[in-house]
């Protein structure tokens, strides 16, 4: 397995998702990621059914080590400082000001280690009137304009996974990688900052570009209309998705599949513009037809006719698909601390090498004896 960051040591003081997600992405690339947690309780995302190993925590903390330190205590801060001298990257996702209170501010750490890449993740950034506001996934999705593109305007409910949290983690890791590359030339570290608000605004770039370029305010159906994307229920109540895009052959082949050879002569189907303008009518026409066959029957038919489609899978169906198996998408650590740990591998391959090895997320303080205890003994000898 390729590990391009095998020479990089990361200290992560991340909680919940954004910081841990950034650390996990670097760990997946081979970095030695040491997660620094509060004694006894650890990352708050650990708590689950009376234990400290929740599915949420498992999601973002594979391939890491765990140690416990409370840097508000001088003896623990001294241990931390020793570790920092050998570190390449430090990641934290505290609210502005918290890092200063617990002794891990950017100014102090970068003075100790000028080569350090210090990654700071916040909700709203370190400037502006919202600087100190609490931010969670839904807050960031909403304030950036993204949430309105997901919410059904008639049945208003927050839907989907924690996109803002995970996306912000990606952007933080992206910044760290750029800073590491620059350091190879300059020998100097960087302060890398991002916020959930900034990350989601950039992730929502298409929405803003339509506003800037054409004064359009997009809504939840804007992209599906333009991209000609549909979801239909089949005879077995399972769903199938179609993405018809622009090429006329997709619609010509769909007309054959649904046994409606004259369909494209109807006003609502005659052109891309007509289909966009009559999106709901197109759905009303096709929906009853899709209920006449099972999803598998439709998948077989549409595949043979090269109509862009896919079953709307559950997670179980996705990993049991032949394509997922061919790509070895599901990997596991048979020796996890709570039994077999299963996860989805990194999607990046290097020279054909897939990341098939994984280490289960650590239990709290799993590496205290290995990493913390020797430094405590060293500091005691120096006193």
C-alpha positions as CSV (number, residue, x, y, z in Angstrom):
1,X,0.0,0.0,0.0
2,X,1.4,3.4,-1.0
3,X,1.9,5.8,2.0
4,X,3.1,9.1,0.5
5,X,2.9,10.9,3.9
6,X,4.7,8.2,5.9
7,X,7.4,10.7,7.0
8,X,4.8,13.2,8.3
9,X,3.8,13.3,12.0
10,X,0.5,15.0,12.8
11,X,-0.8,16.0,16.3
12,X,-4.5,16.3,16.2
13,X,-6.6,18.0,18.9
14,X,-9.8,17.5,17.0
15,X,-13.3,16.8,18.3
16,X,-16.5,15.9,16.6
17,X,-16.0,15.9,12.8
18,X,-14.0,18.8,11.1
19,X,-10.7,18.3,12.9
20,X,-10.8,14.5,13.0
21,X,-11.9,14.3,9.4
22,X,-8.8,16.4,8.4
23,X,-6.6,14.1,10.5
24,X,-8.1,11.0,9.0
25,X,-7.5,12.1,5.5
26,X,-3.8,12.6,6.2
27,X,-3.7,9.3,8.1
28,X,-5.2,7.5,5.1
29,X,-2.2,8.8,3.1
30,X,0.2,7.3,5.6
31,X,0.8,10.1,8.1
32,X,1.5,9.2,11.7
33,X,-1.6,10.9,13.3
34,X,-1.6,11.1,17.1
35,X,-4.9,12.1,18.5
36,X,-4.6,14.1,21.7
37,X,-7.7,13.7,23.9
38,X,-9.0,14.7,27.3
39,X,-8.3,12.1,30.0
40,X,-11.3,9.9,30.9
41,X,-13.8,11.3,28.4
42,X,-11.8,11.9,25.2
43,X,-13.4,13.3,22.0
44,X,-17.1,14.0,22.9
45,X,-18.0,12.1,19.7
46,X,-16.8,8.9,21.5
47,X,-19.8,8.7,23.8
48,X,-22.3,6.0,22.8
49,X,-24.6,3.7,24.8
50,X,-22.5,4.0,27.9
51,X,-19.2,3.5,26.1
52,X,-16.6,5.5,24.3
53,X,-16.5,4.0,20.8
54,X,-19.5,5.3,18.9
55,X,-20.1,4.8,15.1
56,X,-19.7,8.5,14.7
57,X,-16.3,8.4,16.3
58,X,-15.2,5.4,14.3
59,X,-16.1,7.1,11.0
60,X,-13.5,9.8,11.3
61,X,-10.7,8.3,13.5
62,X,-9.3,5.3,11.7
63,X,-5.5,4.9,11.2
64,X,-4.7,7.0,14.3
65,X,-3.1,6.7,17.7
66,X,-4.7,8.0,20.9
67,X,-3.1,9.6,23.8
68,X,-4.6,11.5,26.8
69,X,-3.3,14.9,27.9
70,X,-4.8,17.9,29.6
71,X,-2.6,20.8,28.4
72,X,-4.1,23.1,31.1
73,X,-1.8,21.2,33.5
74,X,1.8,22.2,33.3
75,X,3.1,18.7,33.5
76,X,0.9,17.6,30.5
77,X,1.8,20.7,28.5
78,X,5.4,19.9,29.0
79,X,4.9,16.5,27.5
80,X,2.9,18.0,24.6
81,X,5.7,20.5,23.9
82,X,8.2,17.6,23.7
83,X,6.0,15.9,21.1
84,X,5.5,19.1,19.2
85,X,9.2,19.5,18.6
86,X,9.1,16.4,16.4
87,X,5.7,17.1,14.7
88,X,5.1,18.4,11.2
89,X,1.4,19.3,11.6
90,X,-0.9,20.4,14.3
91,X,-4.7,20.3,13.8
92,X,-7.3,21.9,16.1
93,X,-11.0,22.9,15.6
94,X,-11.7,24.9,18.7
95,X,-13.7,28.1,18.8
96,X,-11.5,31.2,18.4
97,X,-9.7,31.9,21.7
98,X,-9.9,28.4,23.2
99,X,-6.4,27.3,21.9
100,X,-4.8,30.3,23.8
101,X,-6.5,29.2,27.0
102,X,-5.2,25.6,26.9
103,X,-1.6,26.5,25.8
104,X,-1.8,25.5,22.1
105,X,-2.1,28.8,20.3
106,X,-0.6,29.2,16.8
107,X,1.9,31.8,18.0
108,X,3.3,29.7,20.9
109,X,3.5,26.5,18.9
110,X,5.1,28.0,15.9
111,X,7.7,29.8,18.1
112,X,8.6,26.3,19.5
113,X,8.7,24.7,16.1
114,X,9.0,27.1,13.1
115,X,8.6,24.3,10.6
116,X,5.2,23.4,12.0
117,X,2.1,23.5,9.8
118,X,-0.6,24.7,12.2
119,X,-4.2,24.0,10.9
120,X,-7.0,25.9,12.6
121,X,-10.6,25.1,11.9
122,X,-13.5,27.3,13.2
123,X,-17.1,27.8,12.5
124,X,-17.1,31.3,11.1
125,X,-13.4,32.3,10.9
126,X,-11.3,34.5,13.1
127,X,-12.7,37.8,12.1
128,X,-16.1,39.4,11.7
129,X,-19.2,39.8,13.9
130,X,-20.0,36.0,13.9
131,X,-16.5,35.0,15.0
132,X,-17.6,33.7,18.4
133,X,-20.8,32.1,17.4
134,X,-21.2,28.3,17.9
135,X,-21.3,26.5,14.6
136,X,-22.5,23.0,13.8
137,X,-23.1,21.2,10.5
138,X,-26.7,22.5,9.9
139,X,-25.7,26.0,10.9
140,X,-22.9,26.1,8.4
141,X,-25.1,24.6,5.6
142,X,-27.8,27.2,6.3
143,X,-25.6,30.3,6.5
144,X,-23.6,29.5,3.4
145,X,-26.8,29.2,1.3
146,X,-26.4,25.5,0.7
147,X,-29.1,24.1,2.9
148,X,-31.9,25.7,0.9
149,X,-30.8,23.7,-2.1
150,X,-31.5,20.5,-0.2
151,X,-34.7,21.2,1.6
152,X,-38.0,20.4,0.0
153,X,-39.8,23.8,0.1
154,X,-43.2,22.0,0.8
155,X,-42.0,19.4,3.3
156,X,-39.3,21.4,5.1
157,X,-36.9,19.0,6.9
158,X,-33.1,18.9,7.2
159,X,-31.9,16.0,5.2
160,X,-28.7,14.1,4.5
161,X,-25.4,13.6,6.2
162,X,-23.1,16.1,7.9
163,X,-21.8,17.6,4.6
164,X,-20.5,20.8,6.1
165,X,-18.4,19.1,8.7
166,X,-16.9,16.6,6.4
167,X,-16.3,19.1,3.6
168,X,-14.5,21.5,6.0
169,X,-12.2,18.6,7.0
170,X,-11.4,18.0,3.4
171,X,-10.5,21.7,2.8
172,X,-8.3,21.8,5.9
173,X,-6.4,18.7,4.8
174,X,-6.1,20.3,1.3
175,X,-4.5,23.4,2.9
176,X,-2.2,21.3,5.0
177,X,-0.9,19.3,2.0
178,X,-0.2,22.6,0.1
179,X,1.7,23.9,3.1
180,X,3.7,20.7,3.4
181,X,4.7,21.0,-0.3
182,X,5.7,24.6,0.1
183,X,7.8,23.7,3.2
184,X,9.9,21.4,1.1
185,X,11.1,24.5,-0.7
186,X,11.2,27.1,2.0
187,X,11.8,25.1,5.2
188,X,9.1,27.3,6.9
189,X,5.8,26.3,8.4
190,X,2.4,27.9,7.8
191,X,-0.7,28.9,9.7
192,X,-3.5,27.2,7.7
193,X,-7.0,28.5,8.5
194,X,-10.4,27.6,7.3
195,X,-13.9,27.8,8.6
196,X,-17.1,25.9,8.1
197,X,-18.7,29.0,6.6
198,X,-15.9,29.6,4.1
199,X,-15.7,25.9,3.2
200,X,-19.4,25.5,2.5
201,X,-19.5,28.8,0.6
202,X,-16.8,27.5,-1.7
203,X,-18.4,24.0,-1.9
204,X,-21.6,25.9,-3.0
205,X,-19.6,27.7,-5.7
206,X,-22.1,26.9,-8.6
207,X,-24.9,28.7,-6.7
208,X,-22.9,31.8,-6.3
209,X,-21.6,31.8,-9.8
210,X,-25.1,31.7,-11.2
211,X,-25.9,34.7,-9.0
212,X,-22.8,36.6,-10.0
213,X,-23.0,35.8,-13.7
214,X,-26.7,35.8,-14.4
215,X,-28.4,37.2,-11.3
216,X,-30.0,33.8,-10.6
217,X,-31.0,32.7,-7.2
218,X,-31.0,28.9,-7.4
219,X,-33.4,26.7,-5.6
220,X,-33.6,23.0,-4.7
221,X,-34.8,22.0,-8.1
222,X,-32.5,24.2,-10.2
223,X,-29.7,21.7,-10.8
224,X,-32.0,18.6,-11.2
225,X,-34.0,20.5,-13.9
226,X,-30.9,21.6,-15.8
227,X,-29.1,18.3,-15.5
228,X,-32.3,16.4,-16.2
229,X,-32.0,14.2,-13.2
230,X,-34.9,12.0,-12.0
231,X,-35.8,9.4,-9.4
232,X,-38.6,7.0,-10.0
233,X,-40.3,4.3,-8.0
234,X,-40.4,0.8,-9.5
235,X,-42.9,-2.0,-9.3
236,X,-41.1,-3.5,-6.2
237,X,-41.2,0.0,-4.5
238,X,-37.4,0.3,-4.9
239,X,-36.0,3.5,-6.5
240,X,-34.0,4.1,-9.6
241,X,-32.1,7.3,-10.6
242,X,-31.6,8.7,-14.1
243,X,-29.2,11.5,-15.1
244,X,-30.2,12.3,-18.7
245,X,-27.9,15.4,-19.3
246,X,-27.7,16.7,-22.9
247,X,-26.9,14.1,-25.5
248,X,-30.0,13.3,-27.6
249,X,-29.1,9.6,-27.7
250,X,-29.9,9.3,-24.0
251,X,-33.5,10.4,-24.6
252,X,-33.8,8.4,-27.8
253,X,-32.7,5.3,-26.0
254,X,-34.9,6.0,-23.0
255,X,-37.9,6.2,-25.4
256,X,-37.0,2.8,-26.7
257,X,-36.6,1.4,-23.1
258,X,-40.0,2.7,-22.0
259,X,-41.6,1.5,-25.2
260,X,-42.7,5.0,-26.2
261,X,-41.2,5.5,-29.7
262,X,-43.1,8.7,-30.3
263,X,-42.4,10.2,-26.9
264,X,-39.9,12.7,-28.2
265,X,-42.5,14.2,-30.6
266,X,-44.5,15.4,-27.6
267,X,-44.1,19.1,-26.8
268,X,-42.7,18.4,-23.3
269,X,-39.9,16.2,-24.7
270,X,-39.0,17.9,-28.0
271,X,-35.9,19.7,-26.8
272,X,-33.7,20.1,-23.7
273,X,-35.3,23.5,-23.1
274,X,-38.7,22.0,-23.3
275,X,-37.9,19.2,-20.9
276,X,-36.4,21.7,-18.4
277,X,-39.5,23.9,-18.7
278,X,-41.8,20.9,-18.3
279,X,-39.9,19.0,-15.8
280,X,-42.9,18.1,-13.7
281,X,-44.9,17.0,-16.7
282,X,-42.0,14.7,-17.8
283,X,-42.1,13.1,-14.3
284,X,-45.8,12.6,-14.5
285,X,-45.5,10.9,-17.9
286,X,-42.6,8.6,-16.9
287,X,-43.5,7.8,-13.3
288,X,-46.4,5.4,-14.1
289,X,-44.3,3.6,-16.7
290,X,-41.5,2.9,-14.2
291,X,-43.9,1.3,-11.8
292,X,-44.6,-1.4,-14.4
293,X,-41.2,-3.2,-13.9
294,X,-39.0,-4.1,-11.0
295,X,-35.9,-2.0,-10.4
296,X,-33.6,-4.8,-11.5
297,X,-35.6,-5.2,-14.7
298,X,-35.2,-1.5,-15.4
299,X,-31.5,-1.6,-14.6
300,X,-30.9,-4.5,-17.0
301,X,-32.9,-2.8,-19.8
302,X,-31.3,0.7,-19.3
303,X,-27.8,-0.7,-19.1
304,X,-28.2,-2.5,-22.4
305,X,-29.4,0.7,-24.0
306,X,-26.7,2.9,-22.4
307,X,-29.1,5.1,-20.5
308,X,-27.3,6.8,-17.6
309,X,-28.9,5.3,-14.5
310,X,-28.3,3.6,-11.1
311,X,-30.3,1.9,-8.4
312,X,-30.8,4.2,-5.4
313,X,-28.9,1.9,-3.1
314,X,-28.8,1.5,0.6
315,X,-25.3,1.3,2.2
316,X,-25.6,-2.5,2.3
317,X,-26.5,-2.7,-1.4
318,X,-23.7,-0.3,-2.4
319,X,-21.0,-2.4,-0.8
320,X,-22.5,-5.7,-2.0
321,X,-22.5,-4.6,-5.6
322,X,-20.1,-6.3,-8.0
323,X,-18.5,-3.0,-8.8
324,X,-17.7,-2.3,-5.1
325,X,-16.2,-5.8,-4.8
326,X,-14.1,-5.4,-8.0
327,X,-12.7,-2.2,-6.6
328,X,-12.1,-3.7,-3.1
329,X,-14.0,-0.8,-1.7
330,X,-14.8,-2.4,1.7
331,X,-11.8,-3.1,3.9
332,X,-11.4,-4.2,7.5
333,X,-9.1,-4.6,10.5
334,X,-9.8,-8.0,11.9
335,X,-8.1,-7.1,15.2
336,X,-10.0,-4.0,16.2
337,X,-10.3,-3.3,19.9
338,X,-14.0,-4.2,19.7
339,X,-13.8,-6.9,17.1
340,X,-13.7,-6.7,13.4
341,X,-13.7,-3.0,12.2
342,X,-15.1,-2.5,8.7
343,X,-14.8,0.7,6.7
344,X,-14.6,2.1,3.1
345,X,-11.1,2.5,1.9
346,X,-9.5,5.7,0.6
347,X,-10.7,6.4,-2.9
348,X,-7.2,7.4,-4.1
349,X,-4.8,4.9,-5.6
350,X,-1.1,5.4,-6.4
351,X,0.4,3.5,-9.3
352,X,-2.4,1.1,-9.1
353,X,-1.9,0.5,-5.3
354,X,-5.1,0.6,-3.3
355,X,-5.2,1.5,0.4
356,X,-6.3,-2.0,1.5
357,X,-4.7,-1.8,5.0
358,X,-6.5,-0.1,7.8
359,X,-6.1,0.2,11.5
360,X,-9.3,0.5,13.6
361,X,-9.9,3.7,15.5
362,X,-8.1,3.6,18.9
363,X,-9.6,3.2,22.3
364,X,-9.1,6.2,24.5
365,X,-5.4,6.5,25.6
366,X,-4.4,3.4,23.7
367,X,-0.9,4.8,23.1
368,X,-0.3,6.5,26.4
369,X,2.2,3.9,27.5
370,X,4.0,3.9,24.2
371,X,4.2,7.7,23.6
372,X,3.4,9.6,26.8
373,X,5.0,7.6,29.5
374,X,8.6,7.8,28.1
375,X,8.4,11.5,27.8
376,X,7.1,11.9,31.4
377,X,10.1,9.8,32.6
378,X,12.5,11.9,30.5
379,X,11.1,15.2,31.9
380,X,11.2,13.8,35.5
381,X,14.9,13.0,35.0
382,X,15.6,16.6,33.8
383,X,14.0,18.2,36.9
